[in-house]
Amino acid sequence: MNVDDIAKSAEALRDAKHIVMLTGAGVSAESGVPTFRDKDGLWDKYDVTTLATPQAFEEDPGFVWKWYDWRRQKVKDVKPNPGHHAIADMEKWAEANGKRFTLVTQNIDNLHSLAGSRNIFELHGNIWKVRLWGTGPDDISVRELLECPLAECPPKDDAGKLLRPHVVWFGETLSPAVIEGAQHAAMDCDVMLVVGTANVVYPSAVMPYSVLRKGGTVIEINPGVTELSSDATISMREKSGEALPEIYSRITENA
C-alpha cells in the first residue's frame, strides 16, 4: 500500500468542508455479495437484462419476484466489511468536526446502512424495499420488506395490491429526488472518494469530473485501472476494505 497516497488522502479529507463518497459493486463484492450477473441453476437460462424490466414484471410478476427472492436470500446473511465500517466512521468523524459527508452508492444491498452510514443516496434503489406496482421511485408507498424468503410470491400489501422491488430496472429512470440530491452533493463537495467502481455507469460516472472541473480533489480506490484512473487526483490500486480503514486511521490519529 502506498503510504504517501494514504497520507495525501487523509490530508485532503482533514482540509475538506464537504466530502462525497461514491461507491460501487466492488465494495459489496469484498463482503461476498454476488454480482448482478452471477448465475445459478435455473437462472442460467435467462438474460437478466430482459428479466429485470417493467415488461417482464407486467407479463409475469411472480416469476420476476422468484428471481428477486433468490437474490435476497443470497445476500441476507452477508455482513458489512471493514470498508463499509470505515465509511460509516468517516461520516461520524466528519459530522463531529463540522464537515458535511454524503454517501452516493450504486449498490442495492443495504450494507452501508447496516454499517451505520446515514446520509445515503441509493442511486439504484434497495433490494430490501418495495413499492406499489405502477408507482414511481419517489412514491409514498416505498417501504421495507425484510421477510426472506417470501411467504407470498409475488407479495401484496394489506389491500391486496401488487408490490414490486424498489430497484431501478432496465428501461427505467433513476429517482428524480435521489439523482438531484447526489448531483447537488457532487457539485458542492471539495473532495470525492470514488471507491469500488469502474466508473462507467451514468450518471454517476460524470460526478467525479464535476469535482475535478471546479478544482476539487478526487481520490480513486479500486483494485483495477479504470477510465477515471488517469484523471483522478490520487488513484490507488487497493481494495476498499484495506485502504479506507488506513485512511480513517490516519485522519483520526492525534485527534
C-alpha positions in Angstrom: 0.0 0.0 0.0 1.3 3.4 -1.0 1.7 5.3 2.3 2.2 8.6 0.5 -1.2 8.2 -1.2 -2.8 7.3 2.2 -1.2 10.4 3.8 -2.3 12.7 1.0 -5.8 11.4 1.0 -6.0 11.9 4.8 -4.7 15.4 4.5 -7.3 16.3 1.8 -10.1 14.9 4.0 -9.0 16.8 7.0 -9.0 20.0 4.9 -12.3 19.3 3.3 -15.6 21.1 4.0 -17.8 18.6 2.2 -16.8 15.0 1.4 -18.7 12.8 -1.0 -18.1 9.0 -1.1 -19.2 7.3 -4.3 -19.3 3.6 -4.1 -19.9 0.7 -6.5 -20.2 -3.1 -6.6 -16.5 -3.6 -5.7 -17.2 -2.6 -2.1 -20.0 -5.1 -1.7 -18.0 -7.8 -3.5 -15.5 -7.7 -0.7 -18.3 -8.8 1.6 -19.1 -11.7 -0.7 -22.2 -10.2 -2.4 -22.8 -11.9 -5.7 -22.5 -9.6 -8.7 -25.6 -8.7 -10.7 -24.8 -11.2 -13.4 -24.0 -14.2 -11.2 -25.9 -17.2 -12.4 -27.1 -20.3 -10.6 -29.1 -23.3 -11.7 -32.4 -22.2 -13.2 -31.2 -18.6 -13.8 -28.5 -19.8 -16.2 -31.3 -19.9 -18.8 -32.3 -16.3 -18.5 -30.8 -13.0 -19.6 -31.1 -10.7 -16.5 -31.2 -7.7 -18.8 -34.6 -8.9 -20.0 -35.8 -10.3 -16.7 -35.2 -7.1 -14.7 -37.6 -4.9 -16.7 -41.1 -3.5 -16.3 -42.2 -5.5 -19.3 -41.1 -8.8 -17.7 -42.8 -7.9 -14.4 -46.0 -7.0 -16.1 -46.0 -10.3 -18.0 -45.2 -12.5 -15.0 -44.7 -10.7 -11.7 -44.5 -14.0 -9.8 -41.6 -15.2 -11.9 -39.6 -12.0 -11.6 -40.2 -11.9 -7.8 -38.9 -15.5 -7.6 -35.6 -14.2 -9.0 -35.5 -11.3 -6.6 -36.4 -13.6 -3.7 -33.4 -15.8 -4.7 -31.2 -12.7 -4.8 -32.4 -11.5 -1.4 -31.6 -15.0 0.0 -28.1 -14.7 -1.4 -27.4 -11.5 0.5 -29.5 -11.8 3.6 -26.6 -13.1 5.8 -23.8 -11.0 4.2 -22.2 -8.6 6.7 -20.6 -5.2 6.1 -16.8 -5.4 5.6 -14.1 -3.1 7.0 -14.6 -0.7 4.1 -18.3 -0.2 4.9 -17.4 0.4 8.5 -14.7 2.8 7.7 -17.1 4.9 5.5 -19.6 5.0 8.4 -16.8 6.0 10.8 -15.7 8.8 8.4 -19.3 10.2 8.3 -19.3 10.3 12.1 -15.9 11.9 12.2 -16.9 14.5 9.6 -20.0 15.5 11.4 -18.1 15.8 14.7 -15.7 18.1 13.0 -18.2 20.4 11.4 -17.9 18.9 7.9 -20.6 17.6 5.5 -20.5 14.0 4.4 -22.6 12.5 1.7 -22.6 8.8 0.5 -23.7 8.1 -3.0 -23.9 4.4 -3.8 -24.8 2.3 -6.8 -25.3 -0.7 -4.5 -28.8 -2.0 -3.6 -27.8 -4.5 -0.8 -28.3 -2.1 2.2 -24.8 -2.9 3.7 -23.9 0.8 4.1 -26.9 1.3 6.3 -26.1 -1.8 8.3 -22.6 -0.5 8.9 -24.0 2.7 10.3 -24.0 5.2 7.3 -26.9 7.6 7.4 -26.7 10.3 4.8 -27.1 8.0 1.7 -28.4 8.4 -1.8 -29.1 4.9 -3.2 -28.9 5.6 -7.0 -30.3 2.2 -8.0 -32.7 1.6 -5.1 -32.7 -1.0 -2.3 -33.5 -4.7 -2.7 -35.0 -4.8 0.8 -37.6 -2.2 -0.1 -40.8 -2.4 -2.2 -43.4 -0.1 -3.6 -46.8 -0.4 -5.3 -46.7 -1.6 -8.9 -47.3 1.2 -11.2 -45.9 3.9 -9.0 -42.7 5.9 -9.3 -39.5 5.6 -7.2 -40.4 8.6 -5.0 -43.9 7.3 -4.2 -45.2 7.4 -0.6 -45.7 3.6 -0.9 -42.0 2.8 -0.6 -41.4 0.6 2.4 -39.2 -2.1 3.8 -40.0 -5.7 3.2 -37.5 -7.8 5.2 -39.3 -11.1 5.0 -36.9 -13.6 3.4 -37.7 -16.0 1.9 -41.1 -14.5 0.9 -44.2 -16.3 2.1 -46.1 -15.0 -0.9 -44.7 -14.5 -4.3 -45.5 -12.0 -5.7 -46.0 -10.1 -2.4 -49.0 -7.8 -2.0 -49.9 -5.1 0.5 -52.7 -5.3 3.1 -55.2 -4.2 0.5 -54.2 -6.9 -1.9 -52.3 -4.6 -4.3 -49.2 -5.9 -6.1 -45.8 -4.8 -4.8 -42.7 -4.5 -6.9 -39.0 -4.4 -5.9 -37.8 -0.8 -5.2 -34.9 -1.1 -7.6 -34.1 0.5 -10.9 -34.8 -1.8 -13.8 -33.5 -1.6 -17.4 -35.5 1.0 -19.2 -36.4 3.0 -16.1 -35.1 6.3 -14.9 -33.5 7.0 -11.6 -35.4 8.6 -8.7 -35.5 12.3 -9.5 -35.1 13.2 -5.8 -32.1 10.8 -5.4 -30.3 11.9 -8.5 -30.9 15.6 -7.8 -29.5 15.2 -4.3 -26.5 13.2 -5.5 -25.6 15.6 -8.2 -26.0 18.6 -5.9 -23.6 17.0 -3.4 -21.1 16.3 -6.2 -21.3 19.9 -7.3 -20.9 21.2 -3.8 -18.2 19.0 -2.4 -14.4 19.7 -2.5 -13.3 16.1 -2.0 -14.8 13.0 -3.6 -13.7 9.4 -3.0 -14.6 7.0 -5.8 -14.5 3.5 -4.4 -15.0 0.1 -5.9 -16.5 1.2 -9.2 -15.3 1.1 -12.8 -17.0 4.5 -13.2 -18.7 3.6 -16.5 -22.4 3.7 -15.4 -24.1 7.1 -16.0 -25.0 9.4 -14.4 -22.6 8.6 -11.6 -19.7 8.3 -14.0 -19.7 12.1 -14.6 -19.8 13.1 -11.0 -16.0 12.9 -10.3 -15.4 15.1 -13.3 -17.7 17.8 -12.0 -15.5 17.9 -8.9 -12.3 18.0 -11.0 -13.6 20.8 -13.2 -14.0 23.1 -10.2 -10.6 22.3 -8.8 -11.7 19.7 -6.2 -9.8 16.6 -5.2 -10.9 13.1 -6.5 -9.5 10.1 -4.8 -10.0 6.7 -6.5 -9.7 3.4 -4.7 -10.0 0.4 -6.9 -8.0 -2.8 -7.4 -8.0 -2.3 -11.2 -7.3 0.6 -13.5 -10.5 2.4 -14.7 -11.3 5.2 -17.1 -11.0 7.6 -14.2 -7.6 6.5 -13.0 -5.5 8.8 -15.2 -7.7 11.8 -14.3 -8.1 11.3 -10.6 -6.0 13.5 -8.2 -5.0 10.3 -6.4 -5.6 6.8 -7.7 -4.8 3.8 -5.6 -4.8 0.1 -6.8 -6.2 -1.2 -3.5 -9.3 -2.9 -2.0 -11.6 -0.6 -0.2 -11.6 -2.8 2.9 -7.9 -2.2 3.2 -7.3 1.3 2.1 -10.3 3.1 3.7 -9.5 1.9 7.3 -5.9 3.1 6.8 -7.1 6.5 5.6 -9.6 6.7 8.5 -6.8 5.8 11.0 -4.6 8.5 9.6 -7.2 11.3 9.7 -8.0 10.5 13.3 -4.5 10.0 14.7 -3.5 12.5 17.3 -7.1 13.8 17.3 
